[in-house]
């Protein structure tokens, strides 16, 4: 169990929180019905905060306001190797900004979710995700509403299938926890694929009636092609990672009204 707490606890004369008692990451192992001793992450530092751990196998993601980096708070990764945690590595300027990046959550599907008050957020902290492609983190994608609002939205977590999860928001003035469910279509009776095919059908389950609502769906397929329609078929030329975006177009201006969905496709 990895968790965040104040570095100094139980000492007289120390405030429970504040600039003289920063946050650190700690971990403990449960044996039977008892927890073992609490261990300190070796890169905790009393001069700045190290917090919000998210662990996936041998990799630990966390946030820190360590001085001299990109912004107010950056995201880092440390790897467990030969019984020790490696020196933390900053995720770099594609992810970290001059603002604050906080609350990382590494999903088993390969996405790193986090919150930022930059990256063109709609107000306060918004929830974004990025993916590591070829050893580099790609430009973060903002989650669509209602995950994000004009207030602070953070602490996103989800199960392995992204079928349900939780996040926190103060959109009703207080920090409240929200639960979400997703409904993915189930396709059965498919034949076994005999050879590589990079053709996909994309469709929007919540499509609007274009006869009454003056908006048009446009799929930006991440390979230079854009196709309009609520259901399309597209073949990529080769295997690769493609960021597919579904945008809603205003026909009066020809501009993007809003982004309906964004998904990274591995062809």
Order of alpha helices (4+ residues) and beta strands (2+ residues): beta-beta-beta-beta-beta-beta-beta-beta-beta-beta-beta-beta-beta-beta-beta-beta-beta-beta-beta-beta-beta-beta-beta-beta
